[in-house]
């Protein structure tokens, strides 16, 4: 089966673009200026306008400087992106200091930079930004100017209310950041796993195409090589003695050797051409054969049915998917793996079971998701058995693309072991891979 290395499909960390950060900062600048204008002109509250406008102006000047000095399409290193997000937190804290601290309803904007960090930056930087936001919120509980309000009816909030606001900000930062981080991680895992699936299928199809190309090359080269062989043999007969006799003999032998090599290539390709059809029993034998020499007995049972045996087109997705599930069964089995197949006029089914420990209950409902791996042998090196955990996910995805339904279960007590049931509608199994796509 085709192995997939992490370096083959792992995408680089999704660094945030400078343009994204700048767009958010410009949005903050416009929003802050609008809020200052509405409070001063619309509500006619007394607001320290000068320091607030200075803070917003410095933020705008920094945005302009970054746009002129750097390519906004470049992706920032995590530390630089975190620095800009930290600056957003500090700027917001300064504005809140002049406008009432946590009494200001805009204090919940502390969440925004931390949430952005949770989706694109490493955990350590997100934690650092969260701690900075909590520290600023904590300082604003005690250090702030009065909230802009009607001078005749000043607003006085009790300390217990401010404590509740502070606690809600802290909890919101923690809970929403953790949720955003987990959702983003799941999306990244699924994206990488799907990329691995596409890579496996592309490799299998590439190998199949190379197989057909080899057969075509062997066929095309066969005629000129036969001509060379015949001419060299006739020349060798006519020149029995002389300095050219040895060279003609060597030419004939090498031409014959080339013909033998091409004959072997043709024979190899004959059983694996891209448009060959194969019976269900042949498919099972082809997937079982590579795993017979690992000390595990593999028992194959083909049920006798009244309907003719299904004959499908050679499909790399089916070969890889069934082979990968069989490989997992051999890996976990103690002594025996059973492969049972049956069919009728409507359904084709393959059942692969082993006598291993079975699927753990906590994984049974999640089996087939990416990055789930619990290997039997814990003494082997991580690189050998504790891989990316993508095998079952890739196999299930490829098989379902061919129209199969894949289900996982355990044997009924007192038996033990895992059971994987793969079933196709018969017309989908016998369809070409291109038709299934």
Number of C-alpha atoms within 10 A of each C-alpha: 13 11 9 17 11 12 8 11 16 14 12 7 12 14 15 21 16 21 18 12 19 19 12 15 19 15 12 18 20 14 13 19 15 12 14 19 15 13 16 16 11 10 12 13 16 16 20 15 14 9 13 20 16 12 17 22 14 13 19 18 12 14 17 13 11 15 15 10 8 11 12 16 12 12 16 17 15 17 12 13 22 23 13 16 22 21 15 21 24 16 17 21 24 19 22 25 24 20 24 21 27 27 22 15 11 15 20 17 16 25 20 16 24 29 22 19 26 27 21 20 22 16 14 10 19 24 17 15 25 25 16 17 26 22 13 21 26 18 15 21 18 12 16 19 15 18 21 21 17 12 9 6 7 11 13 9 9 8 10 9 12 16 14 11 19 21 15 13 21 21 13 15 23 18 11 15 24 18 14 17 22 14 14 15 15 13 12 15 17 16 15 18 24 18 16 22 23 16 17 22 20 14 16 19 16 13 15 20 15 15 21 19 15 18 23 15 14 20 14 11 14 16 12 11 18 15 12 14 21 15 14 20 17 12 16 20 13 10 14 12 10 8 9 13 16 14 13 20 16 14 17 21 15 14 19 17 14 17 19 13 12 20 16 13 18 21 12 14 21 14 13 19 19 20 13 13 18 18 15 22 16 12 20 22 13 13 20 18 11 12 17 12 9 10 11 18 17 23 14 16 15 15 11 12 11 9 10 10 18 19 17 20 18 23 26 21 25 24 19 23 25 24 22 21 22 24 20 14 26 25 19 23 21 17 13 18 26 19 20 17 21 19 23 16 14 11 15 22 20 21 19 22 29 29 21 21 16 20 20 13 11 8 13 14 13 11 20 21 20 21 18 17 17 15 14 14 11 10 7 11 10 9 8 7 17 14 18 15 18 22 27 22 24 28 24 27 22 23 23 18 15 22 18 22 16 19 15 17 18 21 16 10 7 5 12 16 22 24 23 20 17 22 22 21 18 20 15 18 24 21 17 17 19 8 8 13 8
